[in-house]
Amino acid sequence: MARKKGAEAPPGAAQEATGGPAAGAPEPVGPDPVAPESAGPDPAGPDPAGSEPAAGPGPAAGPEAAGDPAAHPPGPAAGDRLAPVLRPVRAGNGFEEALEQILQVVRLGLVPGGERLPAERELAERMGISRVTLREVLKVLQEQGLVESRRGRYGGTFVLHRERTPGEREPHRRGAAVDLEDTLRFREVLEVGAAGLCAAHGLPAGGEPRLLAALRATRDAPLEEYRRQDTLLHLTLAELSGSPSLTAQYAAVRATVNELLDRMPLLVRNLEHSQHQHTALVEAVLDGDADGAREVMREHCAGTAALLRGFLA
């Protein structure tokens, strides 16, 4: 696929890949206290926030599917930012898997602080769970201070802005169960693989403008917004690889990487270098240069890994 020369000029003060707002995941809650997912009409009734409009970056909610929503999950709309994370849960662990997915949406910044999550009906349909179960999930997130429910015509469930505490800014504060080397190596395998697949097999319809738009967003983002936009660029590349399994695994590992990145300072020189790498990566993908795309991504991951080892090891 031929590249559009000059589509992206290297930024003047761009920045490096780092994640969205971190939020500590709650302790596992155990089996779903609600009855198994119903195959009939939703027993939960209307949303407590009134006629909640579809919101956030997801597509507008449509009519609820007849029968079990898991049997006919709606397909994601093109360019849907939540598609890399939201997917039908497996039978038996509906509550736990739904909680994991919405935590990833929040931790990755796919719905930023101050914005509304998609409507309950849409979230329940996309994950194949009842709204009773979904409300149990949202209750946990409210108790953890991650979201709040607002009533009224413009109500819904809103992601809260999260202020990092001084302890979270301490570089050597490590997550209790985070294996730094394992996380960094797994991230590299997934990212390098996604870049190679995109370049070797080409992008799906609409993929090139999506990728270029994500790159522009990182270039134009103010410093405080950069980490979230960088996450979205990398998630877009993973999704365009054509492997939903790879995308899901990358979303999970990226959430962990983001938590680690939030414990080190933003270094402007590193961010400028990283943005040059982003531009070279997108050019290689659009040129169909699989070896070049893999090499740029490998170098990009290695730079981030070196900083994390320096600050956190």
BELFEN-V402801 format. One record per pair of residues at least 24 apart in sequence whose ideal C-beta (glycine too) atoms are under 10 Angstrom apart, sorted by the first residue. I is the first residue (numbers start at 1). J is the second residue. If there is no record, write none. Layout:
i=I j=J
i=I j=J
This chain:
i=1 j=198
i=1 j=199
i=1 j=202
i=1 j=203
i=1 j=207
i=1 j=208
i=1 j=285
i=1 j=286
i=1 j=287
i=1 j=288
i=2 j=286
i=2 j=287
i=2 j=288
i=3 j=208
i=3 j=282
i=3 j=283
i=3 j=284
i=3 j=285
i=3 j=286
i=3 j=287
i=3 j=288
i=3 j=289
i=4 j=208
i=4 j=212
i=4 j=283
i=4 j=286
i=5 j=283
i=5 j=286
i=5 j=287
i=7 j=208
i=7 j=212
i=7 j=215
i=7 j=216
i=7 j=279
i=7 j=282
i=7 j=283
i=7 j=286
i=8 j=212
i=8 j=215
i=8 j=216
i=8 j=218
i=8 j=219
i=8 j=275
i=8 j=278
i=8 j=279
i=8 j=280
i=8 j=282
i=8 j=283
i=8 j=286
i=9 j=219
i=9 j=279
i=10 j=219
i=10 j=272
i=10 j=273
i=10 j=275
i=10 j=276
i=10 j=277
i=10 j=278
i=10 j=279
i=10 j=280
i=11 j=215
i=11 j=216
i=11 j=218
i=11 j=219
i=11 j=220
i=11 j=221
i=11 j=271
i=11 j=272
i=11 j=275
i=11 j=276
i=11 j=278
i=11 j=279
i=12 j=219
i=12 j=272
i=12 j=275
i=13 j=219
i=13 j=223
i=13 j=268
i=13 j=271
i=13 j=272
i=13 j=275
i=14 j=218
i=14 j=219
i=14 j=220
i=14 j=221
i=14 j=226
i=14 j=230
i=14 j=268
i=14 j=271
i=14 j=272
i=14 j=273
i=14 j=274
i=14 j=275
i=14 j=276
i=14 j=278
i=14 j=279
i=15 j=218
i=15 j=219
i=15 j=221
i=15 j=222
i=15 j=223
i=15 j=225
i=15 j=226
i=15 j=227
i=15 j=229
i=15 j=230
i=15 j=266
i=15 j=267
i=15 j=268
i=15 j=270
i=15 j=271
i=15 j=272
i=15 j=273
i=15 j=274
i=15 j=275
i=15 j=278
i=16 j=218
i=16 j=226
i=16 j=227
i=16 j=230
i=16 j=261
i=16 j=266
i=16 j=267
i=16 j=268
i=16 j=269
i=16 j=270
i=16 j=271
i=16 j=272
i=16 j=273
i=16 j=274
i=16 j=275
i=16 j=277
i=16 j=278
i=16 j=300
i=16 j=303
i=16 j=304
i=16 j=307
i=17 j=191
i=17 j=218
i=17 j=226
i=17 j=227
i=17 j=229
i=17 j=230
i=17 j=231
i=17 j=233
i=17 j=234
i=17 j=254
i=17 j=257
i=17 j=258
i=17 j=261
i=17 j=270
i=17 j=271
i=17 j=274
i=17 j=275
i=17 j=277
i=17 j=278
i=17 j=300
i=17 j=301
i=17 j=303
i=17 j=304
i=18 j=226
i=18 j=227
i=18 j=228
i=18 j=230
i=18 j=231
i=18 j=257
i=18 j=258
i=18 j=260
i=18 j=261
i=18 j=262
i=18 j=264
i=18 j=266
i=18 j=270
i=18 j=271
i=18 j=274
i=18 j=304
i=18 j=307
i=18 j=308
i=19 j=107
i=19 j=108
i=19 j=109
i=19 j=227
i=19 j=228
i=19 j=230
i=19 j=231
i=19 j=234
i=19 j=254
i=19 j=255
i=19 j=256
i=19 j=257
i=19 j=258
i=19 j=259
i=19 j=260
i=19 j=261
i=19 j=262
i=20 j=104
i=20 j=105
i=20 j=106
i=20 j=107
i=20 j=108
i=20 j=109
i=20 j=110
i=20 j=111
i=20 j=112
i=20 j=113
i=20 j=162
i=20 j=225
i=20 j=227
i=20 j=228
i=20 j=229
i=20 j=230
i=20 j=231
i=20 j=232
i=20 j=254
i=20 j=255
i=20 j=258
i=20 j=259
i=20 j=261
i=20 j=262
i=21 j=106
i=21 j=107
i=21 j=108
i=21 j=109
i=21 j=112
i=21 j=113
i=21 j=146
i=21 j=159
i=21 j=160
i=21 j=161
i=21 j=162
i=21 j=163
i=21 j=164
i=21 j=227
i=21 j=228
i=21 j=258
i=21 j=259
i=21 j=262
i=22 j=106
i=22 j=107
i=22 j=108
i=22 j=109
i=22 j=162
i=22 j=164
i=22 j=168
i=22 j=175
i=22 j=227
i=22 j=255
i=22 j=256
i=22 j=258
i=22 j=259
i=22 j=260
i=22 j=261
i=22 j=262
i=22 j=263
i=23 j=103
i=23 j=106
i=23 j=107
i=23 j=141
i=23 j=144
i=23 j=145
i=23 j=146
i=23 j=147
i=23 j=159
i=23 j=160
i=23 j=162
i=23 j=255
i=23 j=259
i=24 j=103
i=24 j=107
i=24 j=144
i=24 j=145
i=24 j=146
i=24 j=162
i=24 j=168
i=24 j=175
i=24 j=259
i=25 j=99
i=25 j=100
i=25 j=103
i=25 j=104
i=25 j=106
i=25 j=107
i=25 j=140
i=25 j=144
i=25 j=146
i=25 j=255
i=25 j=259
i=26 j=99
i=26 j=103
i=26 j=140
i=26 j=141
i=26 j=143
i=26 j=144
i=26 j=146
i=27 j=140
i=28 j=96
i=28 j=99
i=28 j=100
i=29 j=95
i=29 j=96
i=29 j=99
i=29 j=136
i=29 j=137
i=29 j=140
i=30 j=95
i=30 j=96
i=31 j=92
i=31 j=93
i=31 j=94
i=31 j=95
i=31 j=96
i=32 j=92
i=32 j=93
i=32 j=94
i=32 j=95
i=32 j=96
i=32 j=97
i=32 j=98
i=32 j=99
i=32 j=129
i=32 j=130
i=32 j=132
i=32 j=133
i=32 j=136
i=32 j=137
i=33 j=95
i=33 j=132
i=33 j=133
i=33 j=136
i=34 j=94
i=34 j=95
i=34 j=129
i=34 j=130
i=34 j=132
i=34 j=133
i=34 j=134
i=34 j=135
i=34 j=136
i=35 j=130
i=35 j=132
i=35 j=133
i=36 j=91
i=36 j=92
i=36 j=94
i=36 j=130
i=36 j=133
i=37 j=68
i=37 j=69
i=37 j=70
i=37 j=89
i=37 j=91
i=37 j=92
i=37 j=94
i=37 j=95
i=37 j=124
i=37 j=127
i=37 j=128
i=37 j=129
i=37 j=130
i=37 j=132
i=37 j=133
i=38 j=67
i=38 j=68
i=38 j=69
i=38 j=129
i=38 j=130
i=38 j=131
i=38 j=132
i=38 j=133
i=39 j=66
i=39 j=67
i=39 j=68
i=39 j=69
i=39 j=70
i=39 j=71
i=39 j=130
i=40 j=66
i=40 j=67
i=40 j=68
i=40 j=130
i=41 j=66
i=41 j=67
i=41 j=130
i=42 j=69
i=42 j=120
i=42 j=121
i=42 j=124
i=42 j=125
i=42 j=130
i=42 j=131
i=42 j=132
i=42 j=134
i=43 j=130
i=43 j=131
i=43 j=132
i=44 j=120
i=44 j=121
i=44 j=124
i=44 j=130
i=44 j=131
i=44 j=132
i=44 j=133
i=44 j=134
i=44 j=135
i=45 j=131
i=45 j=132
i=46 j=120
i=46 j=121
i=46 j=131
i=47 j=119
i=47 j=120
i=47 j=121
i=47 j=131
i=47 j=135
i=47 j=149
i=47 j=151
i=47 j=155
i=47 j=156
i=47 j=157
i=48 j=120
i=48 j=135
i=48 j=138
i=48 j=149
i=48 j=151
i=48 j=155
i=48 j=156
i=48 j=157
i=49 j=116
i=49 j=119
i=49 j=120
i=49 j=149
i=49 j=150
i=49 j=151
i=49 j=152
i=49 j=153
i=49 j=154
i=49 j=155
i=49 j=156
i=49 j=157
i=49 j=158
i=50 j=150
i=50 j=151
i=50 j=152
i=50 j=153
i=50 j=154
i=50 j=155
i=50 j=156
i=51 j=119
i=51 j=152
i=51 j=153
i=51 j=155
i=52 j=116
i=52 j=117
i=52 j=118
i=52 j=119
i=52 j=120
i=52 j=121
i=52 j=122
i=52 j=149
i=52 j=150
i=52 j=151
i=52 j=152
i=52 j=153
i=52 j=154
i=52 j=155
i=52 j=156
i=52 j=157
i=53 j=116
i=53 j=118
i=53 j=119
i=53 j=153
i=53 j=154
i=53 j=155
i=53 j=156
i=54 j=116
i=54 j=117
i=54 j=118
i=54 j=119
i=54 j=121
i=54 j=122
i=54 j=123
i=54 j=156
i=55 j=111
i=55 j=115
i=55 j=116
i=55 j=117
i=55 j=118
i=55 j=119
i=55 j=122
i=55 j=154
i=55 j=156
i=55 j=157
i=55 j=158
i=56 j=81
i=56 j=82
i=56 j=105
i=56 j=110
i=56 j=111
i=56 j=112
i=56 j=115
i=56 j=116
i=56 j=117
i=56 j=118
i=56 j=119
i=56 j=122
i=56 j=123
i=56 j=156
i=56 j=157
i=56 j=158
i=56 j=159
i=57 j=81
i=57 j=82
i=57 j=83
i=57 j=105
i=57 j=110
i=57 j=111
i=57 j=112
i=57 j=115
i=57 j=117
i=57 j=118
i=57 j=232
i=58 j=82
i=58 j=83
i=58 j=86
i=58 j=105
i=58 j=110
i=58 j=111
i=58 j=117
i=58 j=118
i=58 j=119
i=58 j=122
i=58 j=123
i=58 j=126
i=59 j=83
i=59 j=118
i=59 j=122
i=59 j=126
i=60 j=118
i=60 j=119
i=60 j=122
i=61 j=118
i=61 j=119
i=61 j=120
i=61 j=121
i=61 j=122
i=61 j=123
i=61 j=124
i=61 j=125
i=61 j=126
i=62 j=121
i=62 j=122
i=62 j=125
i=63 j=121
i=63 j=125
i=64 j=121
i=64 j=122
i=64 j=124
i=64 j=125
i=64 j=131
i=65 j=125
i=65 j=128
i=68 j=128
i=68 j=130
i=69 j=121
i=69 j=124
i=69 j=125
i=69 j=126
i=69 j=127
i=69 j=128
i=69 j=129
i=69 j=130
i=69 j=131
i=70 j=94
i=70 j=124
i=70 j=125
i=70 j=127
i=70 j=128
i=70 j=129
i=70 j=130
i=71 j=128
i=72 j=125
i=72 j=128
i=73 j=125
i=73 j=126
i=73 j=127
i=73 j=128
i=74 j=122
i=74 j=125
i=74 j=126
i=75 j=126
i=76 j=126
i=76 j=239
i=76 j=244
i=78 j=204
i=78 j=205
i=78 j=206
i=78 j=207
i=78 j=210
i=79 j=206
i=79 j=207
i=79 j=209
i=79 j=210
i=79 j=213
i=79 j=214
i=79 j=236
i=79 j=239
i=80 j=110
i=80 j=118
i=80 j=126
i=80 j=239
i=81 j=105
i=81 j=108
i=81 j=109
i=81 j=110
i=81 j=111
i=81 j=214
i=81 j=232
i=81 j=235
i=81 j=236
i=81 j=239
i=82 j=108
i=82 j=110
i=82 j=111
i=82 j=117
i=82 j=118
i=82 j=122
i=82 j=123
i=82 j=126
i=83 j=110
i=83 j=126
i=83 j=235
i=83 j=236
i=83 j=239
i=83 j=244
i=83 j=247
i=83 j=251
i=84 j=108
i=84 j=110
i=84 j=232
i=84 j=234
i=84 j=235
i=84 j=236
i=84 j=238
i=84 j=239
i=84 j=244
i=84 j=246
i=84 j=247
i=84 j=248
i=84 j=250
i=84 j=251
i=84 j=252
i=84 j=254
i=85 j=110
i=85 j=126
i=85 j=127
i=85 j=235
i=85 j=247
i=85 j=248
i=85 j=251
i=85 j=252
i=85 j=254
i=85 j=255
i=86 j=110
i=86 j=118
i=86 j=122
i=86 j=123
i=86 j=125
i=86 j=126
i=86 j=127
i=86 j=248
i=86 j=251
i=87 j=126
i=87 j=127
i=87 j=128
i=87 j=244
i=87 j=247
i=87 j=248
i=87 j=251
i=88 j=125
i=88 j=126
i=88 j=127
i=88 j=128
i=88 j=129
i=89 j=126
i=89 j=127
i=89 j=128
i=89 j=129
i=89 j=133
i=90 j=128
i=91 j=128
i=94 j=127
i=94 j=128
i=94 j=129
i=94 j=130
i=94 j=133
i=94 j=134
i=94 j=136
i=94 j=137
i=95 j=129
i=95 j=132
i=95 j=133
i=95 j=134
i=95 j=136
i=95 j=137
i=95 j=140
i=96 j=137
i=97 j=127
i=97 j=128
i=97 j=129
i=97 j=137
i=98 j=123
i=98 j=124
i=98 j=126
i=98 j=127
i=98 j=128
i=98 j=129
i=98 j=133
i=98 j=134
i=98 j=136
i=98 j=137
i=98 j=138
i=99 j=133
i=99 j=134
i=99 j=136
i=99 j=137
i=99 j=138
i=99 j=140
i=99 j=141
i=100 j=137
i=100 j=252
i=100 j=255
i=101 j=126
i=101 j=127
i=101 j=137
i=101 j=248
i=101 j=251
i=101 j=252
i=102 j=127
i=102 j=134
i=102 j=137
i=102 j=138
i=102 j=140
i=102 j=141
i=102 j=146
i=102 j=147
i=102 j=157
i=102 j=159
i=103 j=137
i=103 j=140
i=103 j=141
i=103 j=144
i=103 j=146
i=103 j=255
i=104 j=248
i=104 j=251
i=104 j=252
i=104 j=254
i=104 j=255
i=105 j=141
i=105 j=159
i=105 j=251
i=105 j=255
i=106 j=141
i=106 j=144
i=106 j=146
i=106 j=147
i=106 j=159
i=106 j=160
i=106 j=162
i=106 j=255
i=107 j=146
i=107 j=162
i=107 j=231
i=107 j=251
i=107 j=254
i=107 j=255
i=107 j=256
i=107 j=258
i=107 j=259
i=107 j=262
i=108 j=228
i=108 j=231
i=108 j=232
i=108 j=234
i=108 j=235
i=108 j=251
i=108 j=252
i=108 j=254
i=108 j=255
i=108 j=258
i=109 j=159
i=109 j=225
i=109 j=227
i=109 j=228
i=109 j=229
i=109 j=230
i=109 j=231
i=109 j=232
i=109 j=255
i=109 j=258
i=110 j=159
i=110 j=228
i=110 j=231
i=110 j=232
i=110 j=235
i=110 j=251
i=111 j=147
i=111 j=157
i=111 j=158
i=111 j=159
i=112 j=159
i=112 j=161
i=112 j=225
i=112 j=228
i=113 j=146
i=113 j=147
i=113 j=158
i=113 j=159
i=113 j=160
i=113 j=161
i=113 j=162
i=113 j=163
i=113 j=228
i=114 j=158
i=114 j=159
i=114 j=160
i=114 j=161
i=115 j=156
i=115 j=158
i=115 j=159
i=116 j=147
i=116 j=150
i=116 j=154
i=116 j=155
i=116 j=156
i=116 j=157
i=116 j=158
i=116 j=159
i=117 j=141
i=117 j=147
i=117 j=156
i=117 j=157
i=117 j=158
i=117 j=159
i=118 j=156
i=118 j=157
i=119 j=156
i=119 j=157
i=120 j=156
i=120 j=157
i=123 j=157
i=164 j=262
i=164 j=263
i=167 j=263
i=168 j=259
i=168 j=262
i=168 j=263
i=169 j=262
i=169 j=263
i=169 j=264
i=169 j=265
i=170 j=263
i=171 j=263
i=171 j=264
i=171 j=265
i=171 j=308
i=171 j=310
i=171 j=311
i=171 j=312
i=172 j=263
i=172 j=311
i=172 j=312
i=172 j=313
i=173 j=263
i=173 j=312
i=174 j=260
i=174 j=263
i=174 j=312
i=174 j=313
i=175 j=256
i=175 j=259
i=175 j=260
i=175 j=263
i=175 j=312
i=177 j=256
i=178 j=256
i=178 j=257
i=178 j=259
i=178 j=260
i=178 j=312
i=179 j=256
i=180 j=256
i=180 j=257
i=180 j=260
i=180 j=305
i=180 j=308
i=180 j=309
i=180 j=312
i=180 j=313
i=181 j=305
i=181 j=308
i=181 j=309
i=181 j=313
i=182 j=253
i=182 j=256
i=183 j=253
i=183 j=254
i=183 j=256
i=183 j=257
i=183 j=259
i=183 j=260
i=183 j=305
i=183 j=308
i=184 j=253
i=184 j=256
i=184 j=257
i=184 j=260
i=184 j=301
i=184 j=302
i=184 j=304
i=184 j=305
i=184 j=306
i=184 j=308
i=184 j=309
i=185 j=253
i=185 j=301
i=185 j=305
i=186 j=249
i=186 j=250
i=186 j=252
i=186 j=253
i=186 j=256
i=186 j=257
i=187 j=234
i=187 j=249
i=187 j=250
i=187 j=253
i=187 j=254
i=187 j=256
i=187 j=257
i=187 j=301
i=187 j=304
i=187 j=305
i=188 j=253
i=188 j=297
i=188 j=298
i=188 j=300
i=188 j=301
i=188 j=302
i=188 j=304
i=188 j=305
i=189 j=246
i=189 j=249
i=189 j=250
i=189 j=253
i=189 j=301
i=190 j=234
i=190 j=238
i=190 j=241
i=190 j=243
i=190 j=246
i=190 j=247
i=190 j=249
i=190 j=250
i=190 j=251
i=190 j=252
i=190 j=253
i=190 j=254
i=190 j=297
i=190 j=301
i=191 j=234
i=191 j=237
i=191 j=238
i=191 j=246
i=191 j=250
i=191 j=253
i=191 j=254
i=191 j=257
i=191 j=281
i=191 j=294
i=191 j=297
i=191 j=298
i=191 j=300
i=191 j=301
i=191 j=304
i=192 j=293
i=192 j=294
i=192 j=295
i=192 j=296
i=192 j=297
i=192 j=298
i=192 j=299
i=192 j=300
i=192 j=301
i=193 j=238
i=193 j=241
i=193 j=243
i=193 j=246
i=193 j=250
i=193 j=294
i=193 j=297
i=194 j=234
i=194 j=235
i=194 j=236
i=194 j=237
i=194 j=238
i=194 j=239
i=194 j=240
i=194 j=241
i=194 j=242
i=194 j=243
i=194 j=246
i=194 j=247
i=194 j=250
i=194 j=285
i=194 j=293
i=194 j=294
i=194 j=297
i=195 j=234
i=195 j=237
i=195 j=238
i=195 j=240
i=195 j=241
i=195 j=281
i=195 j=282
i=195 j=284
i=195 j=285
i=195 j=290
i=195 j=292
i=195 j=293
i=195 j=294
i=195 j=295
i=195 j=296
i=195 j=297
i=195 j=298
i=195 j=300
i=195 j=301
i=196 j=241
i=196 j=284
i=196 j=285
i=196 j=289
i=196 j=290
i=196 j=291
i=196 j=292
i=196 j=293
i=196 j=294
i=196 j=295
i=196 j=297
i=196 j=298
i=197 j=237
i=197 j=238
i=197 j=240
i=197 j=241
i=197 j=242
i=197 j=243
i=197 j=246
i=197 j=285
i=197 j=290
i=197 j=293
i=197 j=294
i=198 j=236
i=198 j=237
i=198 j=238
i=198 j=239
i=198 j=240
i=198 j=241
i=198 j=242
i=198 j=281
i=198 j=282
i=198 j=284
i=198 j=285
i=198 j=286
i=198 j=288
i=198 j=290
i=198 j=293
i=198 j=297
i=199 j=241
i=199 j=281
i=199 j=284
i=199 j=285
i=199 j=286
i=199 j=287
i=199 j=288
i=199 j=289
i=199 j=290
i=199 j=291
i=199 j=292
i=199 j=293
i=199 j=294
i=199 j=296
i=199 j=297
i=200 j=241
i=200 j=285
i=200 j=288
i=200 j=289
i=200 j=290
i=200 j=291
i=200 j=293
i=200 j=294
i=201 j=240
i=201 j=241
i=201 j=242
i=201 j=288
i=201 j=290
i=202 j=240
i=202 j=242
i=202 j=285
i=202 j=286
i=202 j=288
i=203 j=237
i=203 j=240
i=203 j=241
i=203 j=242
i=203 j=285
i=203 j=286
i=203 j=288
i=204 j=239
i=204 j=240
i=204 j=241
i=204 j=242
i=206 j=240
i=207 j=236
i=207 j=237
i=207 j=239
i=207 j=240
i=207 j=241
i=207 j=242
i=207 j=285
i=207 j=286
i=208 j=240
i=208 j=282
i=208 j=285
i=208 j=286
i=210 j=236
i=210 j=237
i=210 j=239
i=210 j=240
i=211 j=236
i=211 j=237
i=211 j=239
i=211 j=240
i=211 j=281
i=211 j=282
i=211 j=285
i=211 j=286
i=212 j=282
i=212 j=286
i=214 j=240
i=214 j=278
i=214 j=282
i=215 j=275
i=215 j=278
i=215 j=279
i=215 j=281
i=215 j=282
i=215 j=283
i=218 j=271
i=218 j=274
i=218 j=275
i=218 j=278
i=218 j=279
i=219 j=275
i=219 j=278
i=219 j=279
i=221 j=275
i=223 j=266
i=223 j=268
i=223 j=271
i=224 j=266
i=226 j=266
i=226 j=271
i=226 j=274
i=226 j=275
i=227 j=258
i=227 j=261
i=227 j=262
i=227 j=266
i=227 j=271
i=228 j=258
i=230 j=254
i=230 j=258
i=230 j=261
i=230 j=271
i=230 j=274
i=230 j=275
i=230 j=278
i=231 j=255
i=231 j=257
i=231 j=258
i=231 j=261
i=233 j=275
i=233 j=278
i=233 j=281
i=233 j=282
i=234 j=278
i=234 j=281
i=234 j=297
i=234 j=300
i=234 j=301
i=237 j=278
i=237 j=281
i=237 j=282
i=237 j=285
i=237 j=293
i=237 j=297
i=240 j=285
i=257 j=301
i=257 j=304
i=257 j=305
i=257 j=308
i=260 j=304
i=260 j=307
i=260 j=308
i=260 j=311
i=260 j=312
i=261 j=304
i=261 j=307
i=261 j=308
i=261 j=311
i=261 j=312
i=263 j=308
i=263 j=311
i=263 j=312
i=264 j=304
i=264 j=307
i=264 j=308
i=264 j=310
i=264 j=311
i=264 j=312
i=265 j=307
i=265 j=311
i=267 j=307
i=270 j=303
i=270 j=304
i=270 j=306
i=270 j=307
i=273 j=300
i=273 j=303
i=274 j=300
i=274 j=303
i=274 j=304
i=274 j=307
i=276 j=300
i=277 j=301
i=277 j=303
i=277 j=304
